[in-house]
Amino acid sequence: MTRMSSAFLLRRAYEHVTASLAAIVLTALAVVTVNAHASNRSVTQTRKLTPSVTIQVPTVEIEVLDDRAAPVAADRVNG
């Protein structure tokens, strides 16, 4: 193994170790900072949520500009 390839491999190993340690530190920091607790049953029973869904359908209107476009524009699009 030449000196350049061993230096390259050492640098790559150092990058991998550094990245792994950074990932572990960030994960530990996220676990420590997140305050997630199971909610109390009495609180969830008193709050009643009603789900609702709104569906919006887009419509298309065609404006007739001149008489030549009238047969094409007279077609109904969403209807």
Secondary structure, 3 states (H helix, E strand, C coil): CCHHHHHHHHHHHHHHHHHHHHHHHHHHHHHHHCCCCCCCHHHHHHCCCCCCCCCCCCCCCCCCCCHHHHHHHCCCCCC
